[in-house]
Amino acid sequence: MAVFRKIPQNSYREFIQTADKLPFGKIYPLSIADGRQAGDIYTDGKAVLFHHLCGFGYVADKADDTFINWVKDLMRNGRRRLVLFADDGLAEHFGEGFAVDSRLFFEYRKPSPPEFNLPEGYSLKRLDSGLISQMEGRIVPAFSWESTESFLAGGTGFCVTFDGRPAAWAFSAAAGGREVDIGVETAEAYRRKGLAYIAAAKTIDDILDSGRTPVWACHAGNAGSAGLAEKLGFERIGECKTCVITP
């Protein structure tokens, strides 16, 4: 009988190829498998579940009903939230007690970064521990990195500041050897000024300089994020379902 088991961290790299075969959002499972970011890997010997620190989950290979029920139990009773990214077939298994929605994926395919003009009175700075400690909001490095130290060692990002305080920021929410997923947020007092565009544009520049591809993803209903991605020059490349426990 198959057993749903958690893989020890010293075996994570054995799952890099499995993560790399995922059709969408694979930067998050890859960041777990190659040891860049924290998360858990589970398997029954056939299917594999990648569960990132931020809560994003991905099922690779063929999952049978028993495996899917294990995943559901983890979603209900696990210590960390699990937002499962799924294709249409897998999503069909998540009915009563679950909410199913959609997520959009974008990729930056241009050879040069977006241009921008920094408004008078604002500064643009690379993220450091001092700026990170002042950030308020949900989309900050702590969303997907174990610590500020781990982010500064393995991630990148920039912040638009006003009077020395963070106004808007963009950073590598997930980082891999080939791609970097960008997260952005703007402090409430500075919204609708185009500052997130500036922080993201500079972060794109930095990612391109590293030889990697910037990627972006958002909830299908987040018109603001999708619009910003397109304004920056990202191209929409795919969509998947998301499955979560209903409140």
Secondary structure, DSSP 8 states (H G I E B T S, - for coil): ----EE--GGGGGGGHHHHHT-SS-THHHHHHHTTSS-EEEEESSS-EEEEETTSEEEEES---HHHHHHHHHHHHH-SS--EEEE-HHHHTT--TTEEEEEEEEEEE--SS-------TTEEEEE--HHHHHH--SSSSGGGT-S-HHHHHHH--EEEEEETTEEEEEEEEEEE-SSEEEEEEEE-GGGTTSSHHHHHHHHHHHHHHHTT-EEEEEEETT-HHHHHHHHHHTEEEEEEEEEEEE--
